[in-house]
Amino acid sequence: MISCVACYNTLQEDPLSLYVEDLPYIIDDNGGTFKDLIKQSTNDIVDSSGTSPSQKTIYVNDYGAKGDGRTDDTEAFKKAWQATCSSEEAIVLLAQNNYLLKPIRFSGPCKSNIVFQISGTLEASDNPSDYSNDPTHWLIFDSIDKLTVQGGGTINGNGNIWWQNSCKKNKKLPCKDAPTALTFYKCKNLIVEELSIKDGQQIQVSFQESKNVKASTLTVTAPEDSPNTDGIHVTNTQNIQISSCLIATGDDCISIVSGSKNLQATDITCGPGHGISIGSLGAGKSKEFVSGIVVNGAKLSGTTNGVRIKTWQGGSGSASNIKFQNIEMDNVTNPIIIDQSYCDQKEPCKEQQSAVQVRNVLYQNIKGTSASDMAIEFDCAEYYPCEGIVLQNIDLQSEDGEVANASCKNVKLSYRGNVNPSCPKKERKEIALDTA
């Protein structure tokens, strides 16, 4: 598997600078424009890697860790973290060997900048009884400012026992949550880079209620048939850059859910998995918002979706000001999809008259092959049609050589440049009437 580097590097012109003034529905929830959002500098995200000249190193082995991959080293890590977090000097916490760990919470606030250097392997206990106090987390970094986690090492969630007992693997079993392998909760000015995260029990990496995040050069993997193993999950997090990551899992490569704002994902290699998803949003009639999402430069291979927005009927709120650009699809099912009738439950979902509003979405410079006959599908809500949707320079061919199709239901749509496939003429007429 190869990384996608600077896909479409010759296509740099931003079409919004040419025609954004002519587009309807380009006002965000705070009164700003989509054009303002796209031109926003990435410099808003703070670099937290700088440390003071007075820096010392703490070795977890000095606090009793064996590092043999068999002995439980959890207590040693707790002691080493306590010393690290309480120090007023900039700290490097060094883990160089193979450490077996039960669930552990690295809590802040801490007194200085911290670099957590993982050059060995952190390996999860695979005994579910070890997770009785918190069945939804394995490693969690909580309320820490100016933290860097790096080092070229591996975080191994040992998820096989949870996958075997998932209701998605065995329909006779009850559905239960499983631990997220690595969680960053309420962290600020955070850098996570140069790590391999593999075989998480459920979600691999989660950024939750955090601000100013850089995640780069991560390799995130789990078997294609492992259930609910999202690669990178973002919730209630603002100002986040995800770059130069290879993600191959059993669920979404990147999932972006409620409360997330100002996210940029660049140079992403995705597959296998379920693609890059915004949502799901609006489950249980909830009111949820996502805005300011830019995916620029990605290669998706063999995924069950490409770039997807998914919302439940009956919800409210919005998914707005979203840009998918410079993306290559290779044998991808549903390369471009908005699904406002998403229903991930055993019983059929009832028809509802409220929906999460989807508006101001640009698809630009997307090419490749579709594994499904329907390469573009906009299935939008009748009472809350998708608004301000733009397709520019799209070239999607069917993998089997047949003509690829597009379906556009309840969507207010604009074309720029060459778009293939495009909506049937009948649907185009309906759109023209809707936008008159």
C-alpha positions in Angstrom: 0.0 0.0 0.0 1.4 3.4 -1.0 0.8 6.8 0.4 -1.0 9.4 -1.7 1.4 12.3 -2.0 0.2 15.7 -3.3 -2.6 14.2 -5.5 -3.5 16.5 -8.4 -0.6 18.9 -7.6 -1.1 20.8 -10.8 -4.7 21.7 -9.9 -4.2 24.4 -7.3 -6.7 27.1 -8.3 -9.5 27.4 -5.9 -12.8 27.6 -7.9 -14.6 29.4 -5.1 -12.4 32.4 -5.7 -13.9 32.6 -9.2 -17.6 32.0 -8.6 -18.4 31.8 -4.9 -20.2 35.2 -5.0 -22.7 33.7 -7.5 -23.6 30.7 -5.3 -26.8 30.7 -3.2 -26.8 29.5 0.4 -23.2 30.5 1.2 -23.8 31.9 4.7 -22.6 29.9 7.7 -24.3 29.6 11.1 -22.3 32.6 12.4 -22.9 34.9 9.5 -19.6 34.3 7.8 -19.2 33.1 4.2 -18.0 29.8 2.8 -15.3 31.8 0.9 -14.0 33.2 4.2 -13.9 29.7 5.6 -12.0 28.1 2.7 -9.4 30.9 2.8 -8.9 30.6 6.5 -5.2 30.0 7.3 -4.1 26.8 8.9 -1.9 28.9 11.2 -4.8 28.9 13.6 -3.6 25.6 14.8 -0.8 26.1 17.4 2.5 24.2 17.3 2.9 22.7 20.8 6.2 20.9 20.2 8.4 23.6 21.6 9.9 22.9 25.0 12.0 25.0 27.3 15.8 24.7 27.4 15.4 23.0 30.8 14.2 19.5 29.8 14.7 16.2 31.5 13.8 12.6 30.5 11.8 10.2 32.6 12.1 6.5 31.8 9.1 4.3 32.6 11.6 1.5 33.3 12.9 3.5 36.2 9.5 3.3 37.8 9.3 -0.5 37.7 8.2 -1.3 34.2 9.5 -4.6 33.0 8.9 -4.0 29.3 8.9 -7.7 28.5 5.4 -7.8 26.9 4.1 -10.2 29.5 4.2 -8.4 32.8 1.5 -5.9 33.6 3.3 -2.5 33.6 0.2 -0.4 34.3 1.2 0.8 37.8 4.7 1.7 36.6 3.2 3.9 33.9 0.9 5.5 36.4 3.9 6.4 38.7 5.9 7.7 35.8 3.0 9.8 34.6 2.5 11.3 38.0 6.2 12.4 38.1 6.0 13.7 34.6 2.8 15.7 35.0 3.9 17.3 38.3 7.3 18.4 37.1 7.7 22.1 36.3 10.4 21.3 33.8 9.7 20.3 30.2 9.6 16.5 30.2 10.3 13.7 27.8 8.5 10.5 29.0 10.3 7.6 27.3 8.8 4.1 26.6 11.3 2.1 24.6 10.3 -1.6 25.2 7.2 -3.8 24.8 4.8 -2.9 27.6 1.5 -4.8 28.5 -1.1 -2.3 29.9 -4.5 -2.5 31.3 -6.8 0.6 30.9 -5.0 3.8 32.0 -5.9 7.4 32.1 -3.1 10.0 31.8 -4.8 13.0 33.5 -3.9 16.7 33.5 -3.6 19.5 33.9 0.1 19.3 34.0 2.7 21.9 35.0 4.8 21.9 31.8 5.1 20.8 28.2 5.3 17.0 27.8 6.6 14.8 25.0 5.5 11.2 25.4 8.0 9.3 23.3 6.8 5.8 22.3 9.6 4.0 20.5 8.6 0.6 21.6 5.1 -1.0 21.8 2.2 -0.4 24.1 0.0 -3.6 24.1 -3.5 -3.8 25.5 -4.6 -6.5 27.9 -7.1 -8.7 26.0 -9.0 -9.7 29.2 -12.4 -8.0 29.1 -12.6 -8.1 32.9 -9.7 -5.6 33.1 -12.1 -3.0 31.6 -14.9 -3.4 34.1 -14.4 0.1 35.5 -14.5 1.8 32.1 -15.5 -0.5 29.2 -15.1 2.2 26.6 -11.4 3.3 26.9 -8.0 1.7 27.0 -5.5 4.6 26.8 -6.9 8.1 27.5 -5.1 11.4 27.7 -7.4 13.8 29.6 -7.2 17.6 30.0 -3.6 18.2 29.0 -2.3 21.3 27.3 0.8 21.3 25.1 1.3 17.5 24.7 3.2 15.7 22.0 2.8 12.0 21.5 5.3 10.6 19.0 8.3 8.3 18.5 7.8 5.8 15.7 6.4 3.1 18.0 3.3 1.0 18.0 0.0 1.1 20.0 -1.6 -2.4 19.7 -5.2 -2.7 21.0 -5.3 -6.5 20.8 -8.9 -6.2 19.6 -9.6 -9.7 18.4 -11.6 -10.9 21.4 -13.9 -7.9 21.1 -14.4 -8.4 17.4 -15.3 -12.1 18.0 -18.0 -11.1 20.5 -19.5 -8.2 18.5 -23.2 -8.3 17.5 -22.1 -7.4 14.0 -20.1 -10.6 13.8 -22.6 -12.8 15.7 -26.2 -11.6 15.4 -27.3 -13.6 18.4 -25.1 -11.6 20.8 -26.2 -8.3 22.4 -24.6 -5.1 21.1 -22.1 -3.7 23.5 -19.5 -0.9 23.4 -15.9 -1.9 23.2 -12.9 0.2 24.2 -11.5 2.9 22.0 -7.7 2.2 21.8 -6.4 5.8 22.1 -8.5 8.8 23.2 -7.5 12.4 23.5 -10.1 14.1 25.7 -10.3 17.8 26.4 -6.7 18.3 25.2 -5.4 21.6 23.8 -2.4 22.4 21.6 -1.8 18.7 20.8 0.5 16.9 18.4 0.2 13.2 17.6 2.7 12.0 15.0 4.8 9.1 13.7 3.0 6.3 15.3 1.4 3.0 14.3 -2.0 2.3 15.9 -3.3 -1.2 15.1 -6.1 -3.6 16.0 -8.0 -1.3 18.3 -10.8 -3.0 20.2 -13.3 -0.6 18.5 -12.3 3.0 17.4 -8.5 3.2 16.9 -7.9 7.0 17.7 -10.5 9.5 19.0 -10.1 13.2 19.4 -12.9 14.4 21.7 -13.7 17.9 22.9 -10.2 19.0 22.0 -8.8 22.2 20.4 -5.8 22.9 18.2 -4.7 19.5 17.1 -2.1 18.2 14.6 -2.2 14.5 13.7 0.3 13.4 11.1 2.3 10.5 9.7 0.1 8.0 11.4 -0.4 4.4 10.2 -3.8 3.2 11.5 -4.8 -0.4 10.7 -7.3 -3.1 11.6 -8.6 -6.1 9.6 -11.2 -5.3 7.0 -13.8 -7.4 8.7 -13.2 -6.0 12.2 -16.5 -4.2 13.3 -16.8 -0.5 14.2 -13.0 0.0 14.0 -13.1 3.6 12.7 -9.5 4.8 12.1 -9.6 8.4 13.2 -12.7 9.7 14.9 -13.3 13.4 15.6 -16.1 14.6 17.9 -16.6 18.1 19.4 -13.2 19.1 18.4 -12.2 22.4 16.8 -9.1 23.4 14.7 -7.6 20.0 13.7 -5.2 19.1 10.9 -4.9 15.4 9.8 -2.1 14.9 7.3 0.0 12.2 5.6 -1.9 9.3 7.2 -2.4 5.7 5.9 -5.6 4.3 7.3 -6.9 0.7 6.6 -9.7 -0.6 8.9 -13.1 -2.2 9.1 -15.1 1.0 9.3 -14.6 4.7 8.4 -11.1 5.8 7.7 -12.0 9.2 9.1 -15.3 9.8 10.9 -16.3 13.4 11.8 -19.3 13.8 14.0 -21.2 16.4 16.0 -19.5 19.6 17.3 -16.5 19.3 15.0 -15.4 22.5 13.3 -12.5 23.7 11.2 -10.9 20.3 10.2 -8.4 19.9 7.4 -7.4 16.5 6.1 -4.6 16.3 3.5 -2.6 13.5 1.9 -4.8 10.7 3.2 -4.5 7.1 2.0 -7.7 5.2 2.8 -8.7 1.5 2.2 -9.9 -0.9 3.0 -12.7 0.6 5.1 -15.9 2.7 4.7 -14.3 5.8 3.4 -14.2 9.4 4.8 -17.5 10.2 6.5 -19.2 13.2 8.1 -21.7 11.7 10.5 -23.8 10.0 11.3 -25.7 13.0 12.6 -29.1 13.4 14.1 -29.7 10.0 15.7 -32.4 9.9 18.2 -33.8 13.2 17.0 -30.7 15.0 18.2 -29.6 18.5 17.1 -26.1 18.3 15.8 -23.7 20.6 13.9 -20.5 20.0 11.8 -18.9 22.8 9.8 -15.7 24.0 8.1 -14.4 20.6 6.9 -11.8 20.4 4.1 -10.5 17.1 2.6 -7.8 18.0 0.1 -5.7 15.3 -1.4 -6.7 11.7 -0.8 -6.6 8.3 -2.4 -9.3 5.8 -1.6 -9.0 2.1 -2.7 -11.6 -0.6 -2.4 -13.7 1.2 0.2 -17.4 0.7 0.6 -18.0 4.5 0.4 -15.9 7.3 -0.9 -16.7 10.7 0.6 -19.9 10.5 2.5 -22.3 12.7 4.5 -24.8 10.6 6.5 -27.7 11.8 8.6 -30.7 10.2 10.4 -34.2 11.2 9.7 -35.8 13.2 12.6 -32.7 15.0 13.6 -31.9 18.7 13.3 -28.9 21.0 13.0 -26.6 21.2 10.0 -23.6 19.9 8.1 -22.3 22.9 6.3 -19.3 24.5 4.6 -17.6 21.3 3.4 -15.0 20.9 0.7 -13.9 17.6 -0.9 -11.1 18.2 -3.4 -8.3 16.5 -5.3 -9.4 12.9 -4.5 -8.6 9.7 -6.4 -11.1 6.8 -6.2 -9.9 3.2 -7.1 -12.7 0.6 -7.3 -14.8 2.5 -4.6 -18.4 1.8 -4.0 -20.5 5.0 -3.7 -17.7 7.4 -4.4 -19.8 10.5 -3.7 -22.8 10.1 -1.5 -25.1 12.2 0.7 -27.5 9.9 2.6 -30.2 11.7 4.6 -32.0 8.5 5.2 -29.2 6.7 7.1 -30.5 3.9 9.3 -28.1 1.7 11.2 -30.5 -0.4 13.2 -32.4 -3.7 13.0 -35.9 -2.2 12.6 -36.7 0.0 9.6 -36.5 3.7 10.4 -39.8 5.6 10.3 -40.4 8.5 7.8 -39.7 11.8 9.6 -40.4 15.4 8.5 -37.3 16.9 10.2 -33.7 16.5 9.1 -30.2 17.7 9.6 -29.7 20.4 6.9 -26.8 19.7 4.5 -25.6 22.8 2.7 -22.6 24.5 1.0 -20.7 21.4 -0.1 -18.1 21.5 -2.9 -16.8 18.4 -4.7 -13.8 19.4 -6.9 -11.3 17.4 -8.9 -12.5 13.9 -8.1 -11.7 11.1 -10.5 -11.3 7.4 -10.7 -13.4 4.2 -10.8 -16.7 3.2 -9.1 -17.4 -0.4 -8.0 -21.1 0.4 -8.0 -23.3 1.5 -10.9 -24.2 4.7 -8.9 -21.1 6.8 -8.7 -22.9 9.9 -7.4 -25.9 9.7 -5.1 -27.6 12.6 -3.4 -30.5 11.2 -1.4 -31.6 14.3 0.4 -34.7 15.0 2.5 -37.9 16.2 0.9 -38.6 18.8 3.6 -34.9 19.9 4.0 -33.3 19.6 0.6 -29.5 19.8 0.2 -28.6 23.3 -0.7 -25.5 24.9 -2.3 -24.1 21.6 -3.6 -21.4 22.2 -6.3 -19.8 19.6 -8.5 -16.7 20.7 -10.4 -14.3 18.6 -12.6 -15.7 15.2 -11.7 -14.7 12.1 -13.8 -15.9 8.8 -12.3 -16.0 5.7 -14.5 -17.5 2.3 -13.7 -14.9 -0.2 -12.7 -16.5 -2.9 -15.0 -16.5 -0.6 -18.0 -20.2 0.1 -17.9 -21.6 3.6 -17.8 -21.5 5.1 -14.3 -24.7 6.8 -13.1 -25.8 9.7 -10.8 -28.9 10.1 -8.8 -29.9 13.5 -7.4 -33.0 13.6 -5.2 -34.1 16.8 -3.5 -30.8 18.7 -4.1 -30.1 22.2 -5.2 -27.1 21.7 -7.4 -24.6 23.6 -9.5 -22.1 22.3 -12.1 -18.7 23.8 -13.0 -16.3 22.4 -15.6 -16.7 18.8 -16.8 -18.9 16.6 -14.6 -19.3 12.9 -15.4 -21.6 11.3 -14.5 -24.2 14.0 -14.1 -27.9 13.8 -13.0 -30.5 12.5 -15.4 -32.3 15.3 -17.4 -35.5 14.6 -15.5 -33.8 15.3 -12.2 -32.1 18.3 -13.7 -35.4 19.8 -14.6 -36.7 19.2 -11.1 -33.6 21.0 -9.7 -34.1 23.9 -12.0 -37.7 24.3 -10.8 -36.6 24.0 -7.2 -34.0 26.8 -7.5 -36.1 29.2 -9.6 
